[in-house]
Amino acid sequence: MSFRGHLNRLLRPTGYQISKYAPEPDTSEGYTLHTFLKPDGSFDYGKYKAIQTRGNRRKITRSWAREADIDFLARYVRERLGTPRFGLCHGTRRGDEQRWFSERLRCDVLGTEISDTATRFPNTIQWDFHDVKPEWIDRADFVYSNAFDHTYDPEKCLDAWMSCVRPGGLCLLEHSSAHEPSGRSLRDPFGAELVLMPYFITKWGKGRYGVREILPAPEKREGMGYSCFIAIQRF
């Protein structure tokens, strides 16, 4: 047991414990992004991946995705794109979203998850969603994720996802009050107010992609101020 663990065992009867300090984010600009840095100022990818993996394992019995939402989005995809052939879902934990999309759209849907728990679930690969497999480029009719707040570099991440979307295809990002700056943590390093997301997406897209519309979720999540989906189209 670590030194901190021994101290916490002694302190537990008093109602106190020692934990890592995470400074409060600066939300004055309407967004925040935690940086994972080594003492020399370089990016600490190992720390980022370890935090994501721990969080995944801790919540592995739970799923953020809701079947009613995927049903709603599957109808939206079919109405806008016709019958799709291939979709990607990123940060899927238990793989529920790709299963529900595949059942409704009758197409291949692959999920990615950075944790090694990915191998437990069908149609899921262990993969960092900031990276792209060559065979995905320009192939996906749609990309879906409720985990965009897990990115360490939102522009790099969305560029990667949109490079996989075929021209005219869609990327569907879930965004709720939990994805705002107040919801930021080491596990969820990026947070932004909804009103800023179209601006960011337009800026990052540089004419290659942009916001088509913002769709209210069919049901508001319990305890959330709002829940919606940002539909981004590849030009």
Secondary structure, DSSP 8 states (H G I E B T S, - for coil): --HHHHHHHHHGGGT------------TTSEEE---B-TTSSB-HHHHHHHHHHHHHHTTT--S--HHHHHHHHHHHHHHHSS-SEEEEES-TTTHHHHHHHHHH-SEEEEEESSGGGGGSTTEEE--TTS--GGGTTTEEEEEES-GGG-S-HHHHHHHHHHHEEEEEEEEEEEEGGGSGGG--SSS-EEE-GGGHHHHHHHHHTTSEEEEEEEE-SS--TT-S-EEEEEEEE-
